[in-house]
Amino acid sequence: MKKKSILQLAFLLFLVAGTILIIRQQQHLPYITNKGRVFGTYYTITYQHAEDLQKDIEKALKEVDNEFSMFNDSSTVARINRGENPALSPTFLKVFDLAKQVNKATFGAFDITVAPLVNAWGFGFRSEQLPDSAQIDSLLQFVGMEKIGISVDKKDKKVSHITKSNAGIMLDFSAIAKGYGCDVVSRLMRKHSIRNYMIEVGGEVVCHGKNPNGEYWHIGISKPSEENTQELQTVVDVKDEALATSGNYRRFYYQNGQRRAHTIDPRTGYPVNHTLLSATVLAHDCATADAYATAFMVLGIDKAKEIILANNLKAYLIYTDGDDAYAIWENL
């Protein structure tokens, strides 16, 4: 028994020494930064590693793009929106399931079928020919996550397809796909045993470990502004988690003298009538943070606070008070 205990202790010491050696070696590795385009936006990824992984990173992001991009005519989403019936991958099903969960948790405020309304109002704000009530009522027949689902192939139980109650329904994962793309790259980093990295895709972020200065990663939250400025409202230290921000930084309309955001409520078909201008959410994964941040921009300050507290979420909200000045509510 004594000999066995000595062997176990020796093995344990070997493991500890090996771990310390690996950590020391990693501390002296360079930080690499890769940049590029994906999902119609840009990515920046910084990580500490001996090798440049940009090819692997772009391969991982391309797989997400092939599922959810609105800019890729051969993506699963594009094919579904054209009326095709492609088999759904595990990746698609995972993100679809998360979208359904957040839709339920936010009482329908997050909705991947909202595209027809966004398109109608977006064009209206640009042309000043806003859609009327008849047009909105017509478009609402194509909106609502209760109108879509997943069916399993009767012959091959491993194959599934999307179902729609109306053939004109369109899917748009843009409010969750960038966050999920960050998560996919984060898994790639962990696969390569990378401890220190920052992943940013179109403003959505995942951070782990420390930056090149040996500090936690500092992520700025922009101040909503009608001017094209990059002024920061605050800077957050992101410690081994994800951060996503949804906001209308330079897109407002005025109602009764107050600034309001150009966000469409998928439940009513109309622009929201509240003063929330920016919602930042921190979560375990970026897809979840991305979806909730989008939903809070629909819900407004009061409803967002209720859901944040009820679900123990971390968030930073910027809104306008009664005097049209910026106000902050946070739960970090």
MARFI-164578 format. One line per 4 residues: number of its first residue (from 1); their letters; for each residue z, x, y of C-alpha. Coordinates in Angstrom, 1 decimal, m for minus. Each point is the difference from the previous one (the first is absolute). Example, Ala and Ser with C-alpha at 12.3 -4.5 7.8 and 13.67 -1.06 7.14 Angstrom:
BEGIN
1) as) 7.8 12.3 m4.5 | m0.7 1.4 3.4
This chain:
BEGIN
1) mkkk) 0.0 0.0 0.0 | 0.9 2.9 2.4 | m3.4 1.6 m0.7 | m1.8 m3.3 0.7
5) silq) 1.9 m0.4 3.3 | m0.9 3.5 1.1 | m3.7 m0.7 m0.8 | 0.1 m3.3 2.0
9) lafl) 1.6 1.8 3.0 | m2.6 2.8 m0.1 | m2.8 m2.6 m0.1 | 1.5 m1.8 3.0
13) lflv) 0.4 3.2 2.0 | m3.7 0.8 m0.9 | m1.1 m3.4 1.4 | 2.1 0.4 3.2
17) agti) m1.3 3.5 0.6 | m3.6 m1.1 m0.6 | 0.4 m2.9 2.4 | 1.4 2.3 2.7
21) liir) m2.9 2.4 m0.5 | m2.6 m2.8 0.3 | 1.7 m1.4 3.2 | 0.1 3.5 1.5
25) qqqh) m3.7 0.6 m0.8 | m0.9 m3.4 1.5 | 1.9 0.8 3.2 | m2.4 2.9 0.7
29) lpyi) m3.2 m2.0 m0.7 | m2.3 m0.8 2.9 | m0.4 m3.5 1.5 | m3.6 m1.3 m0.4
33) tnkg) m1.5 m2.8 2.1 | m3.0 m2.1 m1.1 | m1.8 m2.5 2.2 | m2.8 m2.5 m0.6
37) rvfg) m1.2 m3.6 0.1 | 0.8 m2.9 m2.3 | 0.2 m3.8 0.2 | m1.9 0.2 3.3
41) tyyt) 2.8 2.1 1.6 | 1.4 3.5 m0.2 | 2.6 1.8 m2.2 | 2.1 3.1 0.6
45) ityq) 2.0 1.5 m2.8 | 2.3 3.0 0.3 | 1.7 1.5 m3.1 | 1.6 3.2 m1.2
49) haed) m1.9 1.4 m3.0 | m1.8 3.0 m1.3 | m3.4 m1.7 m0.3 | m2.1 m2.3 2.2
53) lqkd) m0.1 m3.4 m1.6 | m2.4 m1.7 2.3 | m2.5 m0.8 m2.8 | 2.7 m1.6 m2.1
57) ieka) 1.3 m1.9 3.1 | m3.4 m1.3 0.8 | m0.6 m1.0 m3.6 | 3.2 m2.0 0.0
61) lkev) m0.8 m1.7 3.3 | m3.5 m0.7 m1.1 | 1.4 m2.0 m3.0 | 2.0 m2.2 2.4
65) dnef) m3.1 m0.3 2.3 | m2.0 m1.1 m3.1 | 2.4 m2.9 m0.5 | 0.9 m1.2 3.5
69) smfn) m2.2 1.3 2.7 | m1.9 m2.5 2.3 | m2.3 2.9 0.9 | m1.1 0.7 m3.5
73) dsst) m2.7 m2.4 m1.3 | 0.8 0.9 m3.6 | 3.8 m0.5 0.2 | 1.6 m2.6 m2.1
77) vari) 1.0 m2.0 3.1 | m3.6 0.1 1.4 | m1.4 m1.2 m3.3 | 2.5 m2.9 m0.1
81) nrge) m0.8 m0.9 3.5 | m3.7 m0.1 m0.9 | 0.7 m2.5 m2.7 | 0.0 2.4 m2.9
85) npal) 2.6 m0.1 m2.8 | 1.0 3.6 m0.8 | 2.7 0.9 m2.5 | 3.2 0.9 1.7
89) sptf) 1.6 3.5 m0.5 | 3.8 0.6 m0.4 | m0.1 1.4 3.6 | m1.5 m3.2 1.4
93) lkvf) 2.5 m2.2 m1.9 | 3.0 2.1 1.2 | m0.9 m0.3 3.6 | m1.0 m3.6 m0.3
97) dlak) 3.4 m0.8 m1.6 | 1.8 1.8 2.9 | m2.1 m2.0 2.5 | 1.1 m3.2 m1.7
101) qvnk) 3.7 1.1 0.1 | 0.0 0.8 3.7 | m1.9 m3.2 0.7 | 2.7 m2.0 m1.7
105) atfg) 2.9 2.0 1.7 | m1.6 m0.5 3.4 | m0.8 m3.7 m0.4 | m3.7 0.6 0.1
109) afdi) m0.1 2.3 3.0 | m1.6 2.8 m2.0 | m3.3 m1.3 m1.4 | m2.9 2.0 m1.4
113) tvap) m2.3 m3.1 0.6 | 0.4 m0.1 3.8 | m3.3 1.8 0.8 | m2.1 m3.0 1.0
117) lvna) 2.6 m0.9 2.7 | 0.3 3.6 1.2 | m3.7 0.2 0.3 | m0.3 m3.3 1.9
121) wgfg) 2.7 0.8 2.5 | m1.0 3.7 0.4 | m3.5 m1.0 1.0 | 1.5 m2.7 2.3
125) frse) 2.2 2.4 1.8 | m2.9 2.3 0.6 | m2.5 m2.7 1.1 | 2.6 m2.4 1.6
129) qlpd) m1.4 m2.8 m2.1 | 3.1 m0.7 m2.0 | m0.3 m2.2 m3.2 | 0.9 m3.6 0.5
133) saqi) 2.3 m2.1 m2.3 | m2.9 m1.3 m2.1 | m1.1 3.6 m0.8 | 3.6 1.0 m0.8
137) dsll) 0.4 m3.0 m2.3 | m3.2 0.9 m1.7 | 1.0 3.6 m0.6 | 3.5 m0.8 m1.3
141) qfvg) m1.6 m1.3 m3.2 | m0.8 3.6 m0.8 | 3.5 1.4 0.8 | 3.1 0.0 m2.1
145) meki) 1.2 2.2 m2.9 | 0.8 m3.1 m2.0 | m3.8 m0.5 m0.2 | m0.5 3.2 m2.0
149) gisv) 1.3 1.3 m3.3 | m0.7 2.0 m3.1 | m1.6 m1.2 m3.2 | 0.0 1.8 m3.4
153) dkkd) m3.2 0.2 m2.0 | 0.3 m2.3 m3.0 | m1.9 2.4 m2.3 | 1.5 3.3 1.2
157) kkvs) 3.6 m0.6 1.1 | 0.0 3.4 1.7 | m2.6 m1.0 2.5 | 0.8 m2.1 3.1
161) hitk) m1.9 m1.4 3.0 | 0.8 m1.5 3.4 | m0.1 m3.8 0.3 | m0.6 m1.9 3.2
165) snag) 0.4 m3.7 0.8 | m2.9 0.4 2.5 | m2.9 2.3 m0.5 | 0.0 0.9 3.7
169) imld) 3.5 1.6 m0.1 | m0.1 3.7 0.9 | 2.5 2.7 m0.8 | 1.2 2.7 2.5
173) fsai) 2.5 2.6 m1.2 | m0.2 2.0 3.2 | 3.7 m0.8 0.8 | 1.2 1.5 m3.2
177) akgy) m2.7 2.4 m1.3 | 0.7 2.9 2.4 | 3.7 m0.1 m1.0 | m0.9 m0.1 m3.7
181) gcdv) m2.4 3.0 0.6 | 3.0 2.0 1.4 | 2.0 m0.9 m3.1 | m2.8 1.1 m2.3
185) vsrl) m0.2 3.4 1.7 | 3.8 0.2 m0.1 | m0.2 m0.4 m3.8 | m2.5 2.8 m0.1
189) mrkh) 2.4 2.3 1.9 | 2.8 m0.7 m2.4 | m2.4 0.6 m2.9 | m0.5 3.5 1.4
193) sirn) 3.8 0.4 0.5 | m0.5 0.2 3.7 | 3.4 m0.5 1.8 | m1.1 0.1 3.7
197) ymie) m2.8 m2.2 1.3 | m1.1 m2.5 2.6 | m2.8 m2.5 m0.7 | m1.5 m2.0 2.8
201) vgge) m2.9 m2.5 m0.5 | m1.0 m2.0 3.1 | 3.5 0.1 1.4 | 1.8 m0.8 m3.2
205) vvch) 2.3 2.8 m1.2 | 1.8 1.4 m3.0 | 2.4 3.0 0.4 | 1.9 2.1 m2.4
209) gknp) 2.1 3.1 0.3 | m0.2 2.1 3.2 | m2.7 1.0 2.5 | m1.1 3.6 0.6
213) ngey) 3.0 0.5 2.4 | 2.4 m0.9 m2.8 | 0.8 m3.4 1.6 | m0.5 m3.6 m1.1
217) whig) m3.4 m1.3 1.0 | 0.0 m1.5 3.5 | m2.2 m3.1 0.4 | m0.7 m1.5 3.4
221) iskp) m0.2 m3.7 0.7 | m2.4 m0.8 2.8 | 1.0 m2.0 3.0 | m2.2 m3.2 0.4
225) seen) m2.2 0.5 3.0 | m3.0 m1.6 1.7 | m1.1 3.5 1.0 | m1.5 2.4 m2.5
229) tqel) 3.1 2.3 0.0 | 1.8 1.7 m2.9 | 3.5 m0.5 1.4 | 2.7 m0.2 m2.7
233) qtvv) 2.7 m2.6 m0.1 | 2.1 2.0 m2.4 | m0.1 2.6 m2.7 | 1.3 m0.7 m3.5
237) dvkd) 1.1 2.6 m2.6 | m1.6 m1.2 m3.3 | 2.0 1.2 m3.0 | m1.8 m0.4 m3.4
241) eala) m1.4 m3.5 0.8 | m3.0 m1.8 1.6 | m0.6 m1.3 3.5 | m2.6 m2.5 1.1
245) tsgn) m0.6 m1.5 3.5 | m1.9 m3.1 0.9 | m0.5 m0.8 3.7 | m2.3 m1.1 2.7
249) yrrf) 0.4 3.0 2.3 | m2.8 m0.7 2.4 | m1.0 m3.5 m1.0 | 1.8 m2.8 1.8
253) yyqn) m0.7 m3.3 1.5 | 2.1 m1.8 2.6 | 1.7 m3.3 m0.4 | 2.3 m1.4 2.7
257) gqrr) 0.1 3.4 1.6 | 1.2 1.8 m3.1 | m1.8 2.5 m2.2 | m0.6 m1.1 m3.5
261) ahti) m1.7 1.7 m2.9 | m3.5 m0.7 m1.5 | 1.4 m0.8 m3.5 | m1.3 m3.0 m1.9
265) dprt) 2.4 m2.1 m2.1 | m1.7 m0.8 m3.3 | 2.2 m3.1 m0.4 | m1.2 m1.7 3.2
269) gypv) m3.3 1.7 0.7 | 1.1 0.8 3.6 | 1.3 3.1 1.9 | 3.7 0.4 m0.3
273) nhtl) 2.2 m1.3 2.9 | 2.6 2.7 0.2 | 0.7 3.3 1.7 | 0.3 2.5 m2.9
277) lsat) m2.4 2.9 0.8 | 0.7 2.6 m2.7 | 1.7 0.0 m3.4 | 0.9 3.1 m1.9
281) vlah) 1.4 m0.2 m3.5 | 1.4 2.8 m2.2 | 0.0 m0.5 m3.7 | 0.0 1.7 m3.4
285) dcat) m3.8 m0.4 m0.2 | m2.6 m0.2 2.8 | m1.9 m3.0 m1.4 | 3.2 m2.1 0.4
289) aday) 0.7 1.3 3.4 | m3.6 m0.6 1.1 | 0.0 m3.6 m1.2 | 3.4 m0.9 1.5
293) ataf) m0.9 1.6 3.4 | m3.1 m2.2 0.1 | 2.0 m3.1 m0.9 | 2.6 0.6 2.7
297) mvlg) m2.8 0.1 2.6 | m0.8 m3.6 m1.1 | 3.6 m1.2 m0.2 | 1.3 1.3 3.3
301) idka) 3.3 1.6 0.9 | 2.4 m2.7 m1.1 | m1.5 m0.8 m3.4 | m0.7 3.7 m0.7
305) keii) 3.7 0.8 0.6 | 1.0 m2.7 m2.4 | m2.2 1.4 m2.8 | 1.0 3.6 0.8
309) lann) 3.7 m0.8 m0.4 | m0.5 m2.3 m3.0 | m2.0 2.7 m1.9 | 2.0 3.0 1.3
313) lkay) m3.1 1.5 1.5 | m0.1 2.9 2.5 | m2.0 m0.9 3.2 | m0.6 0.8 3.6
317) liyt) m1.4 m2.8 2.2 | m1.3 0.2 3.5 | m0.4 m3.3 2.0 | 0.1 m1.3 3.5
321) dgdd) 3.0 m1.7 1.4 | 0.1 m2.9 2.5 | m0.9 2.3 2.9 | m3.0 1.4 m1.9
325) ayai) 1.8 3.4 m0.4 | 0.0 1.9 m3.3 | 3.0 m0.7 m2.3 | 1.0 1.5 m3.3
329) wenl) 1.6 m1.3 m3.2 | 0.6 2.4 m2.9 | 1.5 0.0 m3.4 | m0.4 3.7 m1.1
